[in-house]
């Protein structure tokens, strides 16, 4: 069965990485919600993809130079704002809710995220993705964590990298996957996920390959594809 991972929640109808987008992704039936994380100047883990809030929130200062109070001035103060990871963990990292795929952008962000996840007892509900150096740091610190080995190259990672990260999922840019590669990765005991596929015909091909998870901006469309393949009612 292919898991549906909602990319930044439901970013088509709602602003990405907001509580409204995450709730919409969950309501659409996603199995997991992928979110992007950054670290503020005062050490808070927040949901933001870019290095600055400029694209979505109109402020060009790097988030690493802004405090949580600075970020609170952006948006409407309700759901249309930059939330903290703590808020998201409290709402979603629990039985019955979609899992969380936490995309960390650096070692510093990864370790701060891990501190928060563990302090809240949410480790079983999260899957980490991000740069390989961040995944190495997480694996060295947290042997039981669920990690992705994210990859966007045609050549496969080295044997040393597979061993160092010990991923639950090989997380690939979707055009790089093939039936043969998916089958080979399964033979070696790895799950296969792909990012970020928004075309329904491509979704159908990937599901036909037997991938284990697919990240998309259109979780409702992917669910329709899975129904057509007999994977959902």
C-alpha positions in Angstrom: 0.0 0.0 0.0 1.2 3.5 -0.9 1.1 6.1 1.9 -0.2 9.5 1.0 2.1 12.3 2.3 0.6 15.8 2.1 3.4 18.2 1.1 3.4 21.1 3.5 -0.2 20.2 4.3 -2.6 21.2 1.6 -0.7 24.1 -0.1 -3.0 24.7 -3.0 -6.1 26.0 -1.1 -4.2 27.1 2.0 -0.9 28.8 2.7 1.8 26.1 3.0 3.1 25.0 6.4 0.2 26.6 8.3 -2.2 24.9 10.7 -5.0 25.4 8.2 -3.0 23.6 5.5 -2.1 20.8 7.8 -5.7 20.3 9.0 -6.9 20.3 5.3 -4.2 17.7 4.4 -5.4 15.5 7.3 -9.1 16.0 6.4 -8.2 14.9 2.8 -7.1 11.6 4.2 -3.3 11.9 4.1 -1.4 9.3 6.1 1.3 11.8 6.9 2.0 15.5 6.7 5.3 16.8 5.5 6.5 20.0 7.1 9.6 22.2 6.7 11.4 23.4 9.8 13.7 26.3 10.6 15.1 27.6 13.9 14.5 31.2 15.2 17.2 33.4 16.8 15.8 32.5 20.3 15.8 28.7 19.6 12.2 27.9 18.6 11.5 25.4 15.9 9.0 26.8 13.4 7.3 25.8 10.2 9.0 27.5 7.2 10.6 26.2 4.0 12.6 29.3 2.9 15.5 30.9 4.7 13.5 34.1 5.0 9.7 34.7 5.4 9.8 37.0 2.3 7.9 34.8 -0.2 4.9 34.0 1.9 5.0 36.6 4.7 6.6 39.6 3.3 9.7 40.0 5.5 13.2 39.6 4.0 15.1 39.1 7.2 16.5 35.5 7.7 14.4 33.5 10.1 17.6 32.7 12.0 17.8 36.4 12.9 14.2 36.7 14.0 12.6 35.8 17.3 9.4 34.0 17.8 7.9 37.3 18.8 9.0 38.8 15.5 7.3 36.0 13.6 4.2 36.4 15.6 3.8 39.8 14.0 3.3 38.2 10.6 0.0 36.8 9.4 -3.4 37.2 11.1 -2.5 35.8 14.6 -4.9 32.9 14.1 -4.4 30.0 11.7 -2.9 32.1 8.9 0.5 32.5 10.5 3.8 30.6 11.1 3.2 27.9 13.7 5.7 26.3 16.0 6.6 22.7 15.8 5.4 22.3 19.4 1.9 23.3 18.3 2.0 20.8 15.5 3.3 18.0 17.8 0.5 18.6 20.3 -2.2 18.4 17.6 -1.0 15.8 15.2 1.7 13.5 16.8 -0.7 11.3 18.6 -2.7 8.1 17.9 -5.2 8.4 15.2 -3.7 11.5 13.6 -1.5 11.5 10.4 2.2 10.9 11.1 4.6 13.8 10.6 7.5 13.9 8.1 9.8 16.5 9.5 12.1 18.1 6.9 15.1 19.6 8.8 17.3 21.9 6.8 20.6 21.6 8.8 22.3 19.7 11.7 21.4 22.5 14.1 17.7 22.4 13.1 17.7 18.6 13.2 19.1 18.4 16.8 16.8 21.2 18.1 13.9 19.3 16.5 15.0 16.1 18.1 15.2 17.7 21.5 11.6 18.9 21.2 10.2 15.7 19.8 11.8 13.6 22.5 10.9 15.9 25.3 7.3 15.7 24.2 7.4 11.9 23.9 6.5 12.0 20.2 9.4 10.1 18.6 7.2 7.2 17.4 5.0 9.6 15.4 7.6 11.3 13.3 9.8 10.5 10.3 12.9 12.7 9.6 14.1 13.9 6.2 16.7 16.4 5.1 20.4 16.7 4.1 22.5 13.6 4.7 24.7 15.4 7.2 21.7 16.1 9.3 20.5 12.5 9.0 23.9 11.3 10.1 23.8 13.5 13.2 20.3 12.2 14.1 21.3 8.6 13.6 24.3 9.0 15.8 22.3 10.6 18.5 19.0 8.7 18.2 19.4 5.0 17.0 15.7 4.3 17.2 14.6 7.3 15.1 12.9 6.8 11.7 15.0 8.5 9.0 14.8 9.0 5.2 17.8 9.0 2.9 16.7 11.8 0.5 18.4 11.7 -2.9 18.1 13.6 -6.2 21.0 12.0 -8.2 20.9 9.2 -10.7 23.8 7.4 -9.1 22.8 5.7 -5.8 24.3 6.6 -2.4 27.5 5.0 -1.3 27.4 1.8 0.8 28.9 3.9 3.7 26.1 6.4 3.5 23.4 3.6 3.6 25.1 2.1 6.7 25.6 5.5 8.5 22.0 6.6 8.1 20.2 3.2 8.1 17.1 4.8 6.5 13.5 3.5 6.8 12.8 5.1 3.4 14.9 5.9 0.4 13.3 9.2 -0.5 13.9 10.0 -4.2 13.0 12.8 -6.6 10.2 10.9 -8.4 11.4 11.0 -12.0 14.5 9.0 -11.0 12.6 5.9 -9.9 12.0 2.8 -12.0 10.3 -0.6 -11.5 13.8 -2.2 -11.3 15.1 0.3 -8.7 12.1 0.0 -6.5 12.2 -3.8 -6.6 16.0 -3.8 -5.8 15.5 -1.4 -2.9 12.7 -3.6 -1.5 15.0 -6.7 -1.8 17.5 -4.9 0.4 14.8 -4.1 3.0 14.3 -0.4 2.3 11.0 1.4 1.9 10.7 3.7 -1.1 9.2 7.2 -1.0 9.1 9.8 -3.8 8.8 13.6 -3.9 7.0 15.8 -5.0 4.6 14.3 -7.6 1.5 16.3 -8.7 0.6 14.7 -12.0 -2.0 12.0 -11.7 -0.6 9.9 -14.6 2.8 10.0 -13.0 1.2 9.1 -9.6 -0.4 6.1 -11.2 3.0 4.9 -12.7 4.7 5.3 -9.3 1.9 3.4 -7.5 2.2 0.7 -10.2 6.0 0.4 -9.4 5.0 -0.4 -5.8 6.5 2.6 -4.0 5.6 2.8 -0.3 4.9 6.5 0.0 4.4 9.5 -2.2 4.7 13.2 -1.4 2.2 15.5 -3.2 0.6 18.9 -3.1 -2.6 17.2 -4.1 -3.4 14.4 -1.5 -7.0 14.1 -2.7 -5.9 13.4 -6.3 -3.5 10.7 -5.0 -6.2 9.1 -3.0 -8.3 8.9 -6.2 -5.4 7.2 -8.0 -5.0 4.7 -5.1 -8.7 3.9 -5.2 -8.4 3.2 -8.9 -5.6 0.7 -8.0 -7.7 -0.9 -5.3 -5.7 0.5 -2.4 -8.5 2.7 -0.9 -12.2 2.4 -0.5 
